[in-house]
Amino acid sequence: MASKINQKEILAQFYDDGVYSVLYEQGAVSAAFGCANGQQAYAVWQDGAALGAKDVDKMVHVLELAAQTGCPVVTFYQSAGAMLAEGLDALTASAKLNSAIAQVSGVVPQVAVVLGVCGGTSALAAANADVCIMAKGAELFFTPPFTSAAKGDKVESAGTAAAAAKAGVAALVADDPAAAAQAAAHVAGLLPANNLAGSACFDFQQPTAALKAGLTPAKAAAALVDADSAVELYAGFGKNVYTALATIGGQAVGVVATGEQLCHNCVAKASRFVRLCDAFSVPVVTIAGTNGFVPSTSEDIAGGVREAARLAATYADATTARVCLLAGKVVGPVYTALAAADLKIAVEGCVVSPLEPSAAVSVLYKEEIDASDNIVSATNAKAAAYTQEVCSAQAAVAAGAADMACTAAGARSAVVAALDMLRTKRASRLPKKHGNMAL
């Protein structure tokens, strides 16, 4: 695939008006600098040949330069691997690159665009980027699929972009290299240039639909964000949570919207996305409305509790502006995990409760319900009354579980107002090396 990709054509798709300055023209790695979606950015290009230590040094130098100048780095991956003739020099070079990626992480955005073969240590580097984009037909793997198949471990679509998306590695899959470059430019423009820059602002149009009950996570998000502004990330992974970069009132934000039930993959996806937004102070808008975490011992063993703890810690630890829209059922642990926000907005019709209302009344009014002629009807009647009196939007505001209430039709206006209030938020963490959340 590498031989079919024209560098000039792809970079022309990435950079505004196809204008850029070239760095390192000779060798397997070259670089460029220009404006992508209005954002100054570096691009690192691999031409498909094997990489030597000097080629990797170029990549490291661009990362260091980007950190010093405060500009994003977009790396286009396609390589036949390391030059084996260089022996351990190639190995130490790859370790140096991984170290540089880690050091720059959270300083400037790093976007990986996989256009061809990306295996071994290159796959490690691409997966460590803030956002990994793959073109259909590209390959990303640790173990070459044909090697694995020869050992009897043959897996359909192994190493493909679809498999990387399903595994939660590829955040976006584009139809072709040109579309991947355009997607990278869009993402680079939505993210701040660096961790000290403010969120980008854009012209915008109002959404065409309003928030209402029963919407899918994607449609609920579309009712809040500016029309045609959303770029969904990780669509192939944890499908009961929707995560997207978008704009609301022209301001770049990250949106998390929950589905019916949250599995451990859904929760891991949300944590990863919120962590990205927090690293660059992109405001996070959470649309919470779910039946909760999947009630399953098997799910717990698969990592459900660990990932839920990670989600709660990620939200609580974030210093970026956080707005939580309580738009449906938000009960018990889900409220604890998702509602760690600067401003919480309860939408009329939501249910905010420490326990499922029917379970709560079966404890609170056990004797009265047991004494009734019809236990089911009595339980339902008590649950309805409990929901109205204790779990409603107005009750949540009165109890301090929410800061304000709004109608479904007024949800976007309420979120816009909340973001405006938080626009000048300043926060700092207690002095420490780093937290120790359940990664």
C-alpha positions, 0 to 999 in steps of 0.5 A, spaced: 500 500 500 505 504 501 507 505 494 500 507 492 500 513 497 503 520 494 506 524 499 505 531 496 497 529 495 496 527 502 500 533 505 496 537 500 489 534 503 492 535 510 495 542 510 490 548 508 491 550 501 496 545 500 501 550 503 507 547 507 514 548 508 518 541 508 523 539 513 528 533 512 527 531 504 532 526 504 531 519 507 525 514 510 523 520 514 521 527 512 517 532 516 513 539 514 510 545 517 504 549 516 497 550 518 492 545 518 484 547 519 487 554 521 492 550 526 500 551 526 502 543 526 508 539 524 507 533 520 512 527 520 512 522 514 514 515 513 515 513 506 514 506 507 522 504 507 525 501 513 527 506 519 534 507 521 536 510 527 537 517 524 530 516 521 528 515 528 532 521 531 528 526 526 522 524 529 524 525 536 527 532 534 520 534 531 517 532 537 522 536 541 521 542 536 513 541 537 514 542 544 518 548 544 514 551 539 507 549 542 504 546 536 501 539 534 505 533 531 501 529 526 505 523 524 503 519 518 505 511 519 507 507 514 514 503 514 517 496 513 520 496 520 527 497 523 533 496 519 535 490 522 542 491 519 543 496 524 542 491 530 541 494 537 542 501 534 535 500 531 532 498 538 535 503 542 532 508 537 525 506 538 526 506 545 528 513 545 522 515 540 517 512 545 520 516 551 520 522 547 512 521 545 511 520 553 515 526 555 511 530 550 504 527 551 500 532 554 504 538 552 502 538 545 497 534 541 499 528 538 495 525 532 497 518 529 495 517 522 496 510 519 496 509 512 500 503 511 504 497 515 505 499 522 507 494 526 511 492 533 514 498 536 511 503 531 504 500 533 506 502 540 508 509 538 501 510 534 497 507 540 500 512 544 498 518 540 492 522 543 488 520 537 490 514 532 487 515 525 487 509 520 485 508 513 482 502 510 487 498 508 492 500 513 495 495 518 496 495 525 499 490 529 504 487 534 504 480 531 504 479 524 497 476 522 500 471 517 505 469 523 500 468 528 495 464 523 501 459 522 501 458 529 494 456 529 491 463 532 488 465 525 483 471 527 478 474 521 480 481 520 487 481 524 491 487 523 486 491 520 483 498 521 476 495 523 480 490 528 484 496 531 477 500 532 474 494 535 480 494 540 479 501 542 486 503 539 484 506 532 479 512 534 477 514 527 477 509 521 477 513 514 475 511 507 482 512 504 489 516 505 486 522 503 480 522 508 485 520 513 489 526 512 483 531 512 480 527 519 487 529 522 487 536 520 479 537 523 482 533 529 488 538 530 484 544 529 479 542 534 484 541 539 488 547 542 495 548 540 498 546 546 496 545 554 497 552 555 493 555 549 485 556 550 480 552 546 479 554 539 472 558 537 469 557 530 463 560 527 457 555 528 450 554 526 444 551 531 442 544 531 436 542 527 433 538 533 432 539 540 433 534 546 428 529 548 427 523 552 428 516 548 434 519 544 440 515 542 447 517 545 449 520 538 442 523 537 442 526 544 449 529 543 447 532 536 441 536 540 446 540 544 452 541 539 453 545 533 450 543 527 455 538 523 461 540 528 461 533 531 467 528 530 466 522 533 472 518 536 472 510 538 465 509 534 467 501 534 469 500 541 464 501 547 458 502 543 454 504 549 458 510 550 458 516 545 464 520 545 466 526 540 470 532 539 465 538 537 463 545 538 457 548 542 456 555 541 462 555 537 467 553 543 470 546 542 468 541 547 468 534 548 462 530 549 460 524 553 453 521 552 451 514 555 447 509 553 442 504 556 448 500 560 455 501 561 460 495 560 467 495 562 469 497 555 464 503 555 467 506 561 474 505 559 473 509 553 469 514 556 475 515 561 480 515 555 476 521 552 475 525 558 483 524 560 485 527 553 480 533 554 483 534 561 490 534 558 489 540 554 483 543 558 478 542 553 471 543 556 467 536 557 460 536 557 457 529 559 450 527 558 448 522 563 442 518 562 443 510 563 440 504 567 447 504 570 453 499 569 452 492 567 449 488 572 453 482 571 459 478 576 462 476 569 462 483 567 465 485 574 471 479 573 472 482 566 474 489 569 467 492 570 469 495 577 476 497 576 474 501 570 468 504 573 473 506 579 478 509 573 472 513 570 470 516 577 477 518 578 478 521 572 472 525 572 474 527 579 481 529 578 480 533 571 481 540 572 478 542 565 471 545 565 466 540 566 458 540 565 454 534 567 447 534 564 442 529 568 438 527 562 435 521 564 436 515 569 442 517 573 442 512 579 447 510 585 454 509 582 453 512 575 451 519 579 458 518 583 462 517 577 459 521 572 456 527 576 463 530 578 462 536 575 463 544 576 455 545 574 450 539 574 444 541 570 437 536 571 433 536 565 425 535 567 423 528 567 430 525 569 431 520 575 436 522 580 436 517 586 441 513 590 438 507 589 433 504 584 426 507 586 422 501 586 428 498 590 428 504 595 421 504 596 421 496 598 425 498 604 422 504 606 415 502 606 416 495 606 411 494 612 406 498 608 407 494 601 407 487 605 400 489 608 397 491 601 392 487 597 396 487 591 404 488 592 406 490 585 401 495 585 403 498 591 410 498 590 409 501 583 405 507 586 410 508 592 415 508 587 412 513 582 411 518 588 418 517 591 420 518 584 416 525 584 418 527 591 425 525 591 428 523 585 425 529 580 430 535 577 427 540 582 428 535 588 435 534 585 436 542 585 433 542 592 438 537 595 444 540 592 445 534 587 444 538 581 445 546 581 440 548 576 434 545 572 431 546 565 426 543 560 429 538 555 427 544 550 432 549 554 437 544 555 442 547 549 441 554 552 443 551 559 449 548 557 451 554 553 450 558 559 454 553 563 460 553 559 460 561 559 460 561 566 466 556 566 470 559 561 475 563 565 475 557 570 482 556 574 484 550 578 490 547 580 491 540 583 494 538 590 502 538 589 504 530 588 508 526 583 501 523 580 495 520 582 494 512 582 487 511 579 485 504 577 489 504 570 
